[in-house]
């Protein structure tokens, strides 16, 4: 009688731990790859959205294998820090149509956002974490900075 609830609780704890690890790895990968934009290395090397995405995926350690299929990135120059960029998850669906990629110029404010589609095994966890109508969960990482002067 106690074994089934105990096993379900242990499984939920393990899956929640995996969610936290995924979030931490995604956040660090996004910040580290964004540093290339901030220091001007991305602009100097002619970095594109595909190269930026593959760099984030390369930094995703244990999640790197299927990262290219699950990761979406948006890098844009913003006029000020309190700017609200378009939300690709608005309306309950994930739309990549408004996402862009721009390295910016020295001194520009840049917003780097990434979304990683996380497969969850328990449906009640997915219901609690999803903002999308299809029930998929997307972890997001965001960093904003001013590009360093040349």
CORRA-V671375 format. One record per backbone hydrogen bond with DSSP energy under -0.5 kcal/mol. CO is the residue of the C=O (numbers start at 1). NH is the residue of the N-H. E is the energy in kcal/mol with one decimal. If there is no record, write none. Layout:
co=(CO:CO)
nh=(NH:NH)
e=(E:E)
This chain:
co=(1:2:3:4:5:6:7:8:9:10:11:12:13:14:15:16:17:18:19:20:21:22:23:24:25:26:27:28:29:30:31:32:33:33:34:34:35:36:36:37:38:40:41:42:43:48:49:50:51:52:53:54:55:56:57:60:61:64:66:66:67:67:70:72:74:75:76:78:80:83:86:87:88:89:90:92:92:93:94:96:100:105:108:109:110:111:111:112:113:114:115:116:116:117:118:118:122:123:124:125:126:132:136:137:137:139:141:143:145:145:147)
nh=(5:6:7:8:9:10:11:12:13:14:15:16:17:18:19:20:21:22:23:24:25:26:27:28:29:30:31:32:33:34:35:36:36:37:37:38:39:41:42:40:148:44:45:47:46:52:53:54:55:56:57:58:59:59:60:63:64:67:69:70:70:71:117:115:113:102:111:109:83:85:88:90:95:92:93:133:134:95:96:99:75:108:147:78:145:76:113:143:74:141:72:118:139:119:120:137:126:127:128:129:130:135:132:118:139:116:114:112:110:147:107)
e=(-0.5:-2.0:-2.8:-2.5:-2.3:-2.5:-2.4:-2.3:-2.2:-2.2:-2.5:-2.4:-2.1:-1.9:-2.0:-2.1:-2.2:-2.5:-2.4:-2.2:-2.6:-2.6:-2.4:-2.3:-2.4:-2.4:-2.2:-2.6:-2.3:-2.3:-1.2:-0.5:-1.1:-0.6:-0.6:-2.2:-2.3:-0.8:-2.3:-1.1:-2.9:-2.3:-1.8:-3.0:-0.9:-2.6:-2.7:-2.3:-1.9:-2.2:-2.5:-2.1:-1.0:-0.7:-1.4:-2.6:-1.8:-0.7:-0.6:-0.9:-0.9:-2.3:-2.0:-2.9:-3.1:-0.9:-3.1:-0.6:-1.5:-0.7:-0.7:-1.6:-2.5:-1.4:-0.7:-3.2:-0.5:-0.7:-0.5:-1.4:-2.3:-2.2:-3.2:-2.4:-2.2:-2.4:-0.5:-2.4:-2.7:-2.3:-2.3:-0.6:-2.7:-0.5:-0.6:-0.8:-1.6:-2.4:-1.3:-1.5:-1.9:-1.4:-0.6:-2.9:-0.5:-2.7:-2.3:-3.2:-3.2:-0.5:-0.8)
